[in-house]
Structures are given as C-alpha cells and as structure tokens.
C-alpha cells in the first residue's frame, strides 16, 4: 500500500511526499513524488493554509490559501481541475507529525 503526505507552504508550494520510502543517507526529509512550485501558474499566490486528500479517490486533493481561493487538483497531472473564490481566509489548523525510524 502506498502512503503519501500532502504539505502546503507559506510561499504557495504544495509538495506530495512518499512516506513509504525512507530518506537517503544523511538526509532528513522524505522524497517528494510531486511538487507544485513557484513556477506553476496555478499555484496559490500566498500561503497554503489547508491541504486535504479527497476521501474516495487519491487522484484528487483540495487546497485553500490566504489568497481566498479553493482549488481541486488532479494528483496524477498536478493540474487544477476546479478553482473557486471564497470570501474569507480559511481557518488554519496546524498539525505536527513525528515519524520515528
């Protein structure tokens, strides 16, 4: 079974990490399997506040940001499927994940 971790950043980045593969020697981060970087024209213009897998299909995930935009992403192509403008900044809930090897 493949497990992935979604992470959003203060600069608009979204990264999908592979939690099945341990970091290489001397590395402290998990390998990424997909990135929505600063050069992606569909990225959030401000911080990403929420990322969430679609519960019935890992081929989709949602993100919302301080730019007041909600996006539904195609995980396989890393392209936006749908964008909705919202009239408020989403409530932020931060989680700390500790992985022990």
Phi, psi and omega in degrees: 000137182260130177242137179230151180243127176268139177219136177245149183241166180292346181257009180096356178294147166228130181234139173253118181257145176270109182273357177277338184254125179289151175299151179291171180303131179078002180254151182243001180243152177289152176291142178268146177248357178188142181220135169254100191262182183298335180275359178277119184294345181264359183294165174291141183281339177233197185297145174274123185261330183216136169229142187207128174292143171291127191294336184257352184205112180288000175281359179227145168214162181242152175218151173222155184216178179291353175277006179062039179234134174253129183234141172252123186252147169271112184298322184290324182257348184054045177234152180285131175267327182205143178231135176229134176271133180244156188265015179208159175277128183300150175292134184261130173237121181260138177240143173252125180248125179247125178248124180254127179257000000 
